[in-house]
Amino acid sequence: MVIFERVGLRYGLGPEVLRDVSFALPPGSLHFLTGASGAGKSSLLSLLYLARRPSRGTVQLFGRDVAGLARADFPALRRQIGVVFQDFRLLDHLSVLDNVALPLRVQGIDDAQVREHAAELLVWVGLGDHLDAFPPTLSGGQKQRVAIARAVIGRPRLLIADEPTGNVDDRIAVRLMRLFEELNRLGTTIVIATHNLQLVRESRHPELRLEAGTLARAVKGAA
Amino acid sequence: MTGPGGALGLERDRERRWIAGVIGTLSLLATLALGLALSLSAAGAQWRADFEGILTVEIPAEDDAAAQAAKVAAALAVLRADPAIERAEALGRARAQALLAPWLGQTPLDALPLPALIDARARKGAKVDLPALQARLDAAVAGARADDHARWLAGFLALARAAGIVAFVVTAAVAIAAAGAVGFATRAGLAMHREAVDLLHLVGAADSYIAGQFARAALRLALAGSALGALAGAVVLAVAHAVATASGALAFPLPALDLAGWAAIGLVPAGATAVAAASAYATVLRALARIV
């Protein structure tokens, strides 16, 4: 599903923020990505959701080497990846329903079908009575759930969540984790970046730990 | 629907509304240039049809009316003997005075010697050999001058062609300026909406989808601006024609635009809108090609 081999990443002419990172994520796995602030978690995630190409090394997604991808190949690959951003990245001028529908709309899918599917998902994340609300009127937890609904509406093969429990209370955090585990049981490969080590300890899933740009620990399930 | 203004909410940008004013002004200029060129072209076509096969022979003014009448008769004989000429008739003194009235006003001309004029018409499809006819007139009537109006008509047609070229150049310049202005506004819009554009990419949008968002926004602004600009131009053309015709200020009659002319004017907003949308689309594709 995902293979990183001796991956390095630098921004411009600056120092490498990721160095010799190697791991593999089998299909249907769930991994936590941990590390202190500045360890390179966001940079690694940006490589996973194809916002960047590596400066060196090999990144393979769904069996394809990212370095060899043409620009026109990216949309089809990105449609197989769902991302829950730490800052949600909801579009304030769109309603909750339109935000969730966005990944399907950019594919040109029939609008009636898109609306029905987005509404169902919003009911599933407990926001069925907020379809026409706009993001600025929502709480942090509600925005988080909208972001999750948007990330999964395209039935992605790989789901990446950056600090999904960082803005919600413990009760919501538990609910969100159950949501991710349910998606994982349905076959979605999941990477969750988090500072919440208790969450990691309480889980049976493996951890990828970054320290100063290098992978310090890749435990069970990660080669 | 993806909310008002599509996924990027471009129609909510007040900062980009100036583009409608620019496109409107450029459309006004294009409409005026096109209207003038079409009017001159129609006038040329009409005059060419009006003067097709018409010949005028001028006999110089004489103090002796009888001598002038004899010359007119001799010239008529030459003209009527030409197989290419269907008919030839002398214009009376009253008609000659009427033709001179626009230049001399209602001044009594009875005391003035006036040239005599003969109006001749060629047979349909026949071509009068003007040099040969002039040679025969020279031999029969001293000072007689035949004119098929080709020389001044050629000058007028050249003017109409020049106006057409000017209109084409103005329209092309207007299109280039419109494309440049839309390109500038689109680059500003891309910078302003960079985060949303990045998000669209990350949720799987192709460049063409994002370019389409900007093209649609440019299309709406350009359509509103150019429609108003072309409408204002059409009103200016119609009013200017009516005022000039009513006041007699024109040295020659300029026909009003016909239906085809107005249809051509109607293409100005369509063209401006197409240029704006294409410019926005191409600008976005070029800009996005530079990022991952």
HADDOCK unambig.tbl for C-alpha pairs under 7 A between the chains (distance, minus, plus):
assign (segid A and resid 51 and name CA) (segid B and resid 202 and name CA) 6.99 0.50 0.50
assign (segid A and resid 51 and name CA) (segid B and resid 292 and name CA) 6.94 0.50 0.50
assign (segid A and resid 52 and name CA) (segid B and resid 292 and name CA) 6.42 0.50 0.50
assign (segid A and resid 75 and name CA) (segid B and resid 204 and name CA) 4.38 0.50 0.50
assign (segid A and resid 75 and name CA) (segid B and resid 205 and name CA) 5.81 0.50 0.50
assign (segid A and resid 75 and name CA) (segid B and resid 206 and name CA) 5.49 0.50 0.50
assign (segid A and resid 76 and name CA) (segid B and resid 204 and name CA) 6.58 0.50 0.50
assign (segid A and resid 78 and name CA) (segid B and resid 202 and name CA) 6.20 0.50 0.50
assign (segid A and resid 78 and name CA) (segid B and resid 203 and name CA) 6.30 0.50 0.50
assign (segid A and resid 78 and name CA) (segid B and resid 204 and name CA) 4.92 0.50 0.50
assign (segid A and resid 79 and name CA) (segid B and resid 203 and name CA) 6.19 0.50 0.50
assign (segid A and resid 79 and name CA) (segid B and resid 204 and name CA) 4.76 0.50 0.50
assign (segid A and resid 93 and name CA) (segid B and resid 9 and name CA) 6.53 0.50 0.50
assign (segid A and resid 94 and name CA) (segid B and resid 3 and name CA) 5.59 0.50 0.50
assign (segid A and resid 98 and name CA) (segid B and resid 2 and name CA) 5.73 0.50 0.50
assign (segid A and resid 98 and name CA) (segid B and resid 3 and name CA) 6.92 0.50 0.50
assign (segid A and resid 103 and name CA) (segid B and resid 203 and name CA) 5.13 0.50 0.50
assign (segid A and resid 103 and name CA) (segid B and resid 204 and name CA) 6.47 0.50 0.50
assign (segid A and resid 106 and name CA) (segid B and resid 204 and name CA) 6.82 0.50 0.50
assign (segid A and resid 106 and name CA) (segid B and resid 205 and name CA) 5.06 0.50 0.50
assign (segid A and resid 106 and name CA) (segid B and resid 209 and name CA) 6.67 0.50 0.50
assign (segid A and resid 107 and name CA) (segid B and resid 205 and name CA) 6.87 0.50 0.50
